[in-house]
Amino acid sequence: MLLPCKNAVTESFPFGDDVAVYKVLEKMFALLSSGANVRITLKCDPDKALLLRDIYPAVQGGYYMNKHHWNTITIDGTVPDDELLAMIDDSYRLVVKGLPRADREQLARSTP
């Protein structure tokens, strides 16, 4: 998964070894569970979140998250890889957009 490859991303396991949390400058943008059903939870624009849920049965409202802003995707092969990668990119961008300006500028300066 390409999550740790993004700029200024950290990975932690605050909920146990089977749930990885990915943050950009201490703000979460993804959770990846590796239990029996591999799932990823991503931030999403509310309108797009509903659209994705209509298109893909594997996309549900965010598990234990604000379902208005988060989707949980079961990684079962029904969501195309390019669509999943776009969802990850969107989540990262939404979180970066919500950072304070100084943090966004710091992030822009550190982008390779």
Phi, psi and omega in degrees: 000144187271010186299310183291348183280349181285157184297130174062030180266137174243152178242134177219169182229062184289344183252012182115172186293344184260006178227110177267134178248129181247130182231149170246119184047050175072009176249123184291136173233351179201145170234134180236115178261140184240030178285210181302319176247114179287126181224150173233135178249128186227146174290148184206147171303134185305317180293318179292326178302314180295319179299314180297323178294326178289325184281316187242118177300335180285350179260121181234167173302147184308125180290118184059026180231173175292109186292347177287327187244355185227142174240145170249126183247123174280124182276089183235010179090354182275341174261121181303145182304318181295326177291318179296317177297321177296322178296320178296313179300317179298317180299313179301313181296319179298318180292317178299318180301328181275356179287155173301152184305318181300320178292320178297319179294319177299317180296317180297322179292330184267358179291127182292000000 
